[in-house]
Amino acid sequence: MMQGVVNQNCEAILPVVVKSSITTQLVDAIIDTGFSGFLTLPSKVISDLGLTWKGRDLAILGDGASCIFFVYIATVIWDGQYRKIDINESETVPLIGMRLLRGYDLRIQTIEGGIVKVEALE
């Protein structure tokens, strides 16, 4: 089980450890159920980690607009296990998408300071 907290902006935050062959970094990511990918990171974090470039991906945003993302490869520690995933570069706060949450139960106490729990489905 993984645990986070709801912040003062009513955002569900979950800490995620991101690893590369060079270094490791802990990032606090917002759970975004409208994002179908794995994880977004800003270019500075991607550069600091020295992530390997994979290619480009086309995404449709919430307003219907198309956007091209640069995609990188990283390893995250997810539920105590190493997991290799795609990282979409985005100049926003890190976002956890539905692909990373697939196969997990998500529970959010939607009050400031509420508990966010992510637990594997059996």
Order of alpha helices (4+ residues) and beta strands (2+ residues): beta-beta-beta-beta-alpha-beta-beta-beta-beta-alpha-beta-beta
